[in-house]
Amino acid sequence: MKIVVGLSGGVDSSVAAYLLQQQGHEVIGLFMRNWNDASVTLEDECPWIEDSNDALMVAQKLGIPFQVIDMSDLYKERIVDYMFAEYEKGRTPNPDVLCNREVKFDVFLETALSLGAEKVATGHYARIDSTIDENGNEIFHLLAGKDHNKDQSYFLCQLSQKQLSKALFPIGELTKPEVREIAKQQGLVTADKKDSQGLCFIGKVSLPEFLKQQLEPKEGEIVEIFQDFAPFHQEKPHFESKSEELEFLSSKIQYQKSDGKVIGKHQGAQYYTIGQSKGLGIGGHKESCFIIQRDMENNILFVGESHSFPGLYRKALKIDNSEVHWVREDLRLKNGESMDILARIRYRQPLQKAILYQFEETLFIEFEEPQSAIAEGQFAAWYDGEELLGSGVIS
């Protein structure tokens, strides 16, 4: 089989290419040059140049064809501009999820197919299985990687059946130490290379500096809300229906400046996210203060002391139907139906027991335990055991 591997210059994709070659496939290495702005990276060198050189050396070592394709304009349009727009609205986007949906398994996939490839492979720690349904259709299952510490199925939560049908994840059955050992045995230059950090298209960045490129600094106030704030101690009201209860449980408390005390200044609410504690410049507290809400209209950050602060937690979240995506379309809930699931709202978060509820306009996730720092714009993903069934953007 002719397979294009997205060689990123890291150890994971390097070993993915080696494994496919060992299986007898015709392997082609493609490096994606993504959008880059050296003015906001924290490294002195230009990361994409180093990565492309490492990818080239791996391809030469394996004796496979290698090309660099420039996708920087596409990244700027589909990922970077989207990030700016989302942060400006006070939402918290996940560029890595978008990168997989919009670039790696869309335009990059189409490029690979145009080269005559049958599949595209990446170095994700995830697995794909398939079964045949009663109508003879092949159903693809997106499964967690065997190395649960590195499982990256969450980043693939927006992929479709069509995209999965063309995807391969050769290292999904391996652990990270096993991948590094294979790379060492084969003398691959990436064997001991550190894992990349930061945003998928730019490397390690100072997020505020990155956002300041388009979002102007604007001084605002930091207001502390205290533990004795009345709404934290109110009894839960009586509800006429489950949807009414879920609407209440998923809604944010709308804080006002008069509800707390001004304790500092910031340079723009759009540079921060719910649950953030670093970079606030707040002193004089026994424990760290965490952002519990951003008032974008009045440019106010509301904070509470301690990671157990009640305003940080919610029992449910909601997703507009237009933002709901089912990897397993055959399991999509109908209006009024519910499903026991496991869910997470961020990468590496342990899976949480929850129930999915589908209503006419909204899908709700009600958790068994209240969850910290649920932020609009994040992706919530839901699972049945190790299989990722679907995802959606939190409203």
C-alpha positions as CSV (number, residue, x, y, z in Angstrom):
1,M,0.0,0.0,0.0
2,K,1.2,3.5,-0.8
3,I,1.1,5.6,2.4
4,V,2.0,9.2,3.1
5,V,3.4,9.8,6.6
6,G,3.2,13.3,8.1
7,L,6.9,13.5,9.2
8,S,6.9,16.3,11.8
9,G,10.6,16.0,12.8
10,G,9.7,14.3,16.1
11,V,10.3,10.7,17.3
12,D,6.7,9.6,17.1
13,S,6.2,10.2,13.3
14,S,9.7,8.9,12.6
15,V,8.9,5.6,14.2
16,A,5.5,5.5,12.5
17,A,7.3,5.7,9.1
18,Y,9.7,3.0,10.1
19,L,7.0,0.6,11.2
20,L,5.0,1.1,8.0
21,Q,8.1,0.5,6.0
22,Q,8.8,-2.7,7.9
23,Q,5.3,-3.9,7.1
24,G,6.2,-3.7,3.4
25,H,4.3,-0.5,2.5
26,E,5.5,2.1,0.0
27,V,6.2,5.1,2.3
28,I,6.5,8.8,1.4
29,G,7.5,11.4,4.0
30,L,5.8,14.8,3.8
31,F,6.7,17.7,6.2
32,M,4.1,20.4,6.6
33,R,5.5,23.9,6.9
34,N,3.0,25.6,9.1
35,W,2.4,29.3,9.9
36,N,5.3,30.7,11.9
37,D,6.1,34.0,13.5
38,A,9.5,34.1,15.2
39,S,8.6,37.3,17.0
40,V,6.5,35.4,19.5
41,T,8.3,32.1,19.9
42,L,10.2,31.4,23.1
43,E,13.1,29.6,21.3
44,D,15.9,31.6,19.6
45,E,16.0,29.3,16.6
46,C,13.2,29.0,14.0
47,P,11.6,25.7,15.1
48,W,10.2,24.6,11.7
49,I,13.6,24.7,10.0
50,E,15.1,22.4,12.7
51,D,12.1,20.1,12.5
52,S,12.1,19.9,8.7
53,N,15.9,19.1,8.8
54,D,15.3,16.3,11.3
55,A,12.4,15.0,9.2
56,L,14.7,15.0,6.1
57,M,17.4,13.1,8.0
58,V,14.9,10.4,9.1
59,A,13.6,10.0,5.5
60,Q,17.2,9.7,4.3
61,K,18.0,7.1,7.0
62,L,14.9,5.1,6.0
63,G,15.5,5.6,2.3
64,I,12.0,7.0,1.6
65,P,11.0,10.0,-0.7
66,F,10.6,13.3,1.2
67,Q,8.9,16.6,0.4
68,V,8.1,19.8,2.2
69,I,4.8,21.3,1.6
70,D,4.0,24.9,2.5
71,M,0.6,25.1,4.3
72,S,1.3,28.4,6.2
73,D,-1.4,30.4,4.4
74,L,-4.0,27.7,5.2
75,Y,-2.9,27.6,8.8
76,K,-3.2,31.3,9.1
77,E,-6.7,31.3,7.6
78,R,-8.2,28.2,9.4
79,I,-6.4,28.1,12.7
80,V,-4.6,31.3,13.6
81,D,-7.4,33.7,12.6
82,Y,-9.9,31.4,14.3
83,M,-7.9,31.6,17.5
84,F,-7.8,35.4,17.5
85,A,-11.5,35.6,16.9
86,E,-12.3,33.1,19.7
87,Y,-10.1,34.8,22.3
88,E,-11.6,38.1,21.4
89,K,-15.0,36.7,22.2
90,G,-13.8,35.4,25.5
91,R,-13.7,31.8,24.5
92,T,-10.9,29.2,24.8
93,P,-10.2,27.5,21.5
94,N,-8.1,24.3,21.1
95,P,-5.9,24.7,18.0
96,D,-4.6,21.1,18.1
97,V,-8.1,19.7,17.6
98,L,-8.8,22.1,14.8
99,C,-5.4,21.4,13.2
100,N,-6.3,17.7,12.9
101,R,-9.8,18.4,11.5
102,E,-9.0,21.3,9.2
103,V,-5.4,20.6,8.1
104,K,-3.8,17.2,8.7
105,F,-6.9,15.2,7.8
106,D,-8.4,17.6,5.3
107,V,-6.0,19.5,3.0
108,F,-3.0,17.5,3.9
109,L,-5.0,14.3,3.4
110,E,-6.2,15.5,0.0
111,T,-2.6,16.3,-1.0
112,A,-1.5,12.8,0.0
113,L,-4.3,11.2,-2.0
114,S,-3.4,13.3,-5.0
115,L,0.1,11.7,-4.9
116,G,-1.5,8.3,-5.3
117,A,-1.5,7.4,-1.6
118,E,-4.3,5.2,-0.2
119,K,-3.8,6.3,3.4
120,V,-2.2,9.0,5.6
121,A,-0.3,8.1,8.7
122,T,0.7,10.3,11.7
123,G,2.5,9.8,15.0
124,H,-0.6,10.1,17.2
125,Y,-1.0,7.8,20.2
126,A,-4.4,6.5,19.2
127,R,-5.9,3.4,17.5
128,I,-8.4,2.7,14.8
129,D,-10.5,-0.4,14.5
130,S,-13.4,-1.3,12.3
131,T,-16.4,-3.5,12.2
132,I,-19.1,-4.3,9.7
133,D,-22.7,-3.4,10.6
134,E,-25.9,-5.3,9.7
135,N,-26.1,-3.4,6.4
136,G,-22.6,-4.4,5.3
137,N,-21.2,-0.9,6.0
138,E,-17.7,-0.6,7.6
139,I,-17.8,1.4,10.9
140,F,-14.6,2.9,12.1
141,H,-13.8,3.1,15.8
142,L,-11.4,5.7,17.2
143,L,-9.8,4.2,20.3
144,A,-7.5,5.5,23.0
145,G,-3.8,4.8,22.6
146,K,-2.4,1.9,24.6
147,D,-0.1,4.3,26.4
148,H,-2.8,6.1,28.5
149,N,-0.3,8.7,29.7
150,K,0.2,9.8,26.1
151,D,-3.3,9.0,24.7
152,Q,-4.1,11.6,22.0
153,S,-7.5,10.5,21.0
154,Y,-8.9,13.8,22.4
155,F,-7.1,15.8,19.7
156,L,-8.8,13.6,17.0
157,C,-12.3,14.1,18.5
158,Q,-13.6,16.0,15.5
159,L,-12.6,13.5,12.8
160,S,-15.3,11.9,10.6
161,Q,-15.8,8.4,9.5
162,K,-14.5,9.3,6.0
163,Q,-11.3,10.8,7.6
164,L,-10.8,7.8,9.8
165,S,-11.2,5.5,6.8
166,K,-8.0,7.1,5.3
167,A,-6.0,7.4,8.6
168,L,-3.4,5.2,10.2
169,F,-1.8,5.5,13.6
170,P,1.1,3.0,13.6
171,I,2.3,3.7,17.1
172,G,-1.1,3.5,18.8
173,E,-0.3,0.1,20.2
174,L,3.1,1.2,21.7
175,T,4.2,3.2,24.8
176,K,6.4,6.2,24.5
177,P,9.4,4.4,26.0
178,E,8.9,1.6,23.4
179,V,8.8,4.2,20.6
180,R,12.0,5.8,21.8
181,E,13.7,2.4,22.0
182,I,12.8,1.6,18.4
183,A,14.2,4.9,17.3
184,K,17.4,4.3,19.1
185,Q,17.8,0.8,17.7
186,Q,17.3,2.2,14.2
187,G,19.7,5.1,14.7
188,L,17.1,7.7,14.0
189,V,18.2,11.3,14.7
190,T,15.0,12.0,16.6
191,A,15.4,9.2,19.2
192,D,16.2,11.5,22.1
193,K,14.5,14.6,20.8
194,K,12.2,16.3,23.3
195,D,8.5,16.3,22.7
196,S,7.2,19.5,21.1
197,Q,5.3,21.8,23.3
198,G,2.9,24.7,22.8
199,L,0.6,25.4,19.9
200,C,0.4,22.9,17.1
201,F,1.4,25.4,14.4
202,I,4.0,27.7,16.1
203,G,5.7,25.8,18.9
204,K,6.2,27.1,22.4
205,V,4.9,30.7,22.6
206,S,4.0,33.3,25.1
207,L,0.3,33.3,24.5
208,P,-0.3,36.9,25.5
209,E,2.5,38.1,23.2
210,F,1.0,36.0,20.4
211,L,-2.5,37.4,21.0
212,K,-1.2,41.0,21.2
213,Q,-0.4,40.8,17.5
214,Q,-4.1,41.5,16.8
215,L,-5.8,42.0,20.1
216,E,-4.9,45.4,21.5
217,P,-3.9,45.6,25.2
218,K,-6.6,47.3,27.3
219,E,-6.2,47.8,31.1
220,G,-8.9,46.4,33.2
221,E,-9.6,45.4,36.8
222,I,-9.2,42.2,38.6
223,V,-12.0,41.6,41.1
224,E,-11.9,39.0,43.8
225,I,-15.0,37.1,44.8
226,F,-15.1,35.6,48.2
227,Q,-16.2,32.2,49.6
228,D,-19.2,33.8,51.4
229,F,-20.7,35.1,48.2
230,A,-24.4,34.4,48.6
231,P,-25.2,32.4,45.4
232,F,-22.6,29.7,46.5
233,H,-24.8,28.9,49.5
234,Q,-28.3,29.0,47.9
235,E,-30.3,25.8,47.8
236,K,-30.9,24.3,44.4
237,P,-34.4,25.4,43.2
238,H,-37.1,23.0,42.2
239,F,-37.2,22.2,38.5
240,E,-40.2,21.3,36.3
241,S,-38.1,19.2,33.8
242,K,-34.7,17.7,33.4
243,S,-33.8,20.1,30.7
244,E,-34.6,23.0,33.0
245,E,-32.4,21.5,35.7
246,L,-29.5,21.0,33.2
247,E,-29.8,24.5,32.0
248,F,-29.4,25.7,35.5
249,L,-26.5,23.4,36.3
250,S,-24.6,24.4,33.1
251,S,-25.1,28.1,33.5
252,K,-22.4,30.4,34.8
253,I,-22.9,32.8,37.7
254,Q,-22.9,36.3,36.2
255,Y,-20.6,38.3,38.6
256,Q,-20.8,42.1,39.0
257,K,-17.9,44.3,40.1
258,S,-20.0,45.1,43.2
259,D,-20.0,41.4,44.2
260,G,-16.3,41.5,45.2
261,K,-13.3,43.7,45.8
262,V,-10.9,45.2,43.2
263,I,-7.4,43.7,43.9
264,G,-5.4,44.4,40.8
265,K,-5.1,45.4,37.2
266,H,-4.6,43.4,34.0
267,Q,-3.8,44.2,30.3
268,G,-6.8,42.6,28.6
269,A,-9.3,40.0,29.6
270,Q,-8.9,38.4,26.2
271,Y,-5.4,37.2,27.1
272,Y,-6.6,34.9,29.9
273,T,-8.7,31.8,30.3
274,I,-11.0,30.3,32.9
275,G,-9.1,28.4,35.6
276,Q,-5.8,30.3,34.9
277,S,-3.8,31.2,38.0
278,K,-0.4,32.2,36.6
279,G,0.5,35.6,35.2
280,L,-2.0,37.5,37.2
281,G,0.5,39.3,39.5
282,I,-1.7,38.8,42.6
283,G,-0.1,38.6,46.0
284,G,-1.1,38.5,49.6
285,H,-3.1,35.2,49.5
286,K,-2.4,31.9,51.2
287,E,-3.3,30.0,48.1
288,S,-3.3,30.9,44.4
289,C,-6.1,32.9,42.9
290,F,-7.9,31.4,39.8
291,I,-9.9,33.1,37.1
292,I,-13.5,32.1,37.6
293,Q,-15.1,34.4,34.9
294,R,-14.2,37.0,32.3
295,D,-16.5,39.9,31.6
296,M,-15.5,40.8,28.1
297,E,-17.8,43.7,27.7
298,N,-16.4,45.5,30.8
299,N,-12.9,44.0,30.6
300,I,-13.0,42.6,34.1
301,L,-11.4,39.4,35.4
302,F,-13.1,37.8,38.4
303,V,-10.9,35.6,40.6
304,G,-11.4,33.3,43.6
305,E,-8.8,32.0,46.0
306,S,-7.9,28.3,46.0
307,H,-8.3,25.5,43.4
308,S,-11.4,24.4,45.4
309,F,-13.1,27.7,45.1
310,P,-16.8,27.0,44.5
311,G,-17.1,29.4,41.6
312,L,-14.6,27.3,39.6
313,Y,-16.9,24.3,39.5
314,R,-20.0,23.3,37.5
315,K,-21.9,20.0,37.4
316,A,-22.9,20.2,33.7
317,L,-22.1,21.8,30.4
318,K,-24.1,22.4,27.3
319,I,-23.3,22.3,23.6
320,D,-25.4,23.8,20.8
321,N,-26.6,21.2,18.4
322,S,-24.8,23.0,15.6
323,E,-21.5,22.3,17.4
324,V,-22.2,18.6,18.1
325,H,-20.0,16.1,16.2
326,W,-20.4,12.4,16.3
327,V,-17.5,10.2,15.3
328,R,-19.9,7.3,15.5
329,E,-22.9,8.8,13.5
330,D,-24.7,5.5,14.0
331,L,-24.9,6.2,17.8
332,R,-26.2,9.8,17.5
333,L,-28.9,10.5,20.1
334,K,-32.4,11.5,19.2
335,N,-34.3,14.2,20.9
336,G,-35.2,13.1,24.5
337,E,-32.6,10.3,24.6
338,S,-29.7,10.0,27.0
339,M,-26.5,7.8,27.3
340,D,-24.1,6.9,30.1
341,I,-20.6,8.0,29.0
342,L,-17.1,8.9,30.1
343,A,-16.1,12.5,29.2
344,R,-13.2,14.9,29.3
345,I,-13.0,18.7,28.7
346,R,-9.3,18.9,28.1
347,Y,-6.3,16.8,27.1
348,R,-4.9,14.6,29.8
349,Q,-7.9,15.1,32.1
350,P,-8.8,11.7,33.5
351,L,-12.1,10.5,32.0
352,Q,-15.1,11.5,34.1
353,K,-18.4,9.6,34.6
354,A,-21.3,11.5,33.1
355,I,-24.6,11.3,31.3
356,L,-25.3,12.7,27.8
357,Y,-28.7,14.3,27.3
358,Q,-30.0,15.3,23.8
359,F,-32.7,17.9,23.5
360,E,-34.2,19.7,20.5
361,E,-31.6,22.5,20.4
362,T,-29.0,21.5,22.9
363,L,-26.9,18.6,24.1
364,F,-26.0,18.5,27.8
365,I,-23.3,16.6,29.7
366,E,-24.1,16.1,33.3
367,F,-21.1,14.9,35.4
368,E,-21.2,12.7,38.4
369,E,-18.8,15.1,40.1
370,P,-18.6,18.9,39.5
371,Q,-15.8,19.8,37.1
372,S,-13.3,22.6,37.4
373,A,-12.7,25.4,34.9
374,I,-15.3,24.5,32.2
375,A,-14.6,27.2,29.5
376,E,-16.6,28.2,26.5
377,G,-14.8,27.2,23.3
378,Q,-13.2,24.1,24.7
379,F,-14.0,20.8,23.2
380,A,-15.8,18.2,25.3
381,A,-15.3,14.7,24.1
382,W,-17.2,11.6,25.2
383,Y,-16.3,8.0,25.3
384,D,-17.7,4.5,25.7
385,G,-14.8,2.8,27.5
386,E,-11.7,3.3,25.2
387,E,-13.7,4.4,22.2
388,L,-14.3,8.1,21.5
389,L,-17.8,8.5,20.3
390,G,-18.1,12.2,19.7
391,S,-17.3,15.8,20.7
392,G,-18.6,19.3,20.7
393,V,-17.7,22.9,21.4
394,I,-18.8,24.0,24.9
395,S,-21.3,26.9,24.8
